[in-house]
């Protein structure tokens, strides 16, 4: 996976420890944290530092590829991450600072990561999921070509402090090809 991915309006880059402060400020909102499975609320700078260190280690091990979503000023707007889930399948997850909602940034960032993933990794599909009370995330995933699987999940949310129903989706390599993404595996750049 490349260290930087450029889109029309965004740069996806590997997150840095120096992103911790802005990450904690941008994500520390109940409307964001309650829609995640693993992030606590409140979310402190020290928590962000630990997450960033773990993301770096997981990248080196080939277990996840987290990207900071940035604009022209290189300031972190959110995170989009491709990671191996508990079943060993690749899954995409993301969050975006509230001030950037409604502008198509998340769809643009996720699409770029999906393109990169299908180009570099020899994988038949990528999974995704969202809590049922987060239809906006479901809408993004559907626009990207994800389709609902026949199963739901009952994921524990650290921020909620309880289990909650989740909707499980999948994007097959063939589906990605139909919406214009060349998905032939290529050597890493």
ChimeraX attribute file (.defattr): number of C-alpha atoms within 10 A of each C-alpha:
attribute: neighborCount
match mode: 1-to-1
recipient: residues
	/A:1	16
	/A:2	13
	/A:3	12
	/A:4	12
	/A:5	17
	/A:6	12
	/A:7	13
	/A:8	7
	/A:9	11
	/A:10	20
	/A:11	21
	/A:12	26
	/A:13	20
	/A:14	19
	/A:15	23
	/A:16	15
	/A:17	14
	/A:18	11
	/A:19	17
	/A:20	21
	/A:21	16
	/A:22	17
	/A:23	27
	/A:24	18
	/A:25	14
	/A:26	20
	/A:27	24
	/A:28	20
	/A:29	15
	/A:30	14
	/A:31	12
	/A:32	18
	/A:33	21
	/A:34	20
	/A:35	22
	/A:36	21
	/A:37	20
	/A:38	14
	/A:39	20
	/A:40	17
	/A:41	17
	/A:42	13
	/A:43	19
	/A:44	16
	/A:45	16
	/A:46	12
	/A:47	16
	/A:48	22
	/A:49	19
	/A:50	13
	/A:51	15
	/A:52	21
	/A:53	13
	/A:54	13
	/A:55	22
	/A:56	19
	/A:57	13
	/A:58	16
	/A:59	16
	/A:60	11
	/A:61	10
	/A:62	12
	/A:63	16
	/A:64	21
	/A:65	24
	/A:66	25
	/A:67	26
	/A:68	26
	/A:69	27
	/A:70	21
	/A:71	14
	/A:72	8
	/A:73	7
	/A:74	13
	/A:75	13
	/A:76	24
	/A:77	23
	/A:78	24
	/A:79	24
	/A:80	22
	/A:81	20
	/A:82	23
	/A:83	22
	/A:84	18
	/A:85	14
	/A:86	8
	/A:87	7
	/A:88	9
	/A:89	13
	/A:90	21
	/A:91	21
	/A:92	22
	/A:93	17
	/A:94	19
	/A:95	20
	/A:96	20
	/A:97	19
	/A:98	15
	/A:99	9
	/A:100	13
	/A:101	12
	/A:102	9
	/A:103	9
	/A:104	10
	/A:105	20
	/A:106	24
	/A:107	16
	/A:108	17
	/A:109	27
	/A:110	24
	/A:111	20
	/A:112	19
	/A:113	22
	/A:114	22
	/A:115	17
	/A:116	20
	/A:117	21
	/A:118	23
	/A:119	19
	/A:120	18
	/A:121	16
	/A:122	13
	/A:123	15
	/A:124	13
	/A:125	19
	/A:126	21
	/A:127	22
	/A:128	23
	/A:129	21
	/A:130	23
	/A:131	22
	/A:132	17
	/A:133	14
	/A:134	15
	/A:135	12
	/A:136	13
	/A:137	20
	/A:138	22
	/A:139	12
	/A:140	17
	/A:141	24
	/A:142	15
	/A:143	12
	/A:144	18
	/A:145	18
	/A:146	23
	/A:147	18
	/A:148	18
	/A:149	14
	/A:150	8
	/A:151	9
	/A:152	16
	/A:153	15
	/A:154	12
	/A:155	17
	/A:156	16
	/A:157	20
	/A:158	17
	/A:159	19
	/A:160	18
	/A:161	12
	/A:162	11
	/A:163	13
	/A:164	16
	/A:165	15
	/A:166	20
	/A:167	21
	/A:168	20
	/A:169	23
	/A:170	21
	/A:171	22
	/A:172	17
	/A:173	19
	/A:174	13
	/A:175	17
	/A:176	20
	/A:177	15
	/A:178	10
	/A:179	11
	/A:180	9
	/A:181	18
	/A:182	15
	/A:183	22
	/A:184	14
	/A:185	14
	/A:186	12
	/A:187	9
	/A:188	10
	/A:189	7
